[in-house]
Amino acid sequence: PPHGRVAELYPDHGKIETPEGKLVYFHKNSVVDTAFDKLDIGTEVRFVEEMGELGPQASTVHPIGKHHVAG
């Protein structure tokens, strides 16, 4: 399935940036296991992309871990 990283977070939705640089909207209700509140900018996710009323959107967002930058 497509994957990417959380690029933007708002109180009830966010956007995922794909490896190609495309932003895909998702609603908090699309995040499995009510994990929306645990998401951070940079969290890696898998998702199912579908066409919504306003363009591509992600349904069924699965967090798969957080990207850690070696410092």
Buried (B, 14 or more C-beta within 10 A) or exposed (E): EBEBBBBEBEEEBBBBBBEEEEBBBBBBEBBEEEBBEEBEEEBBBBBEBEEBEEEBBBBBBBBEEBEEEEE
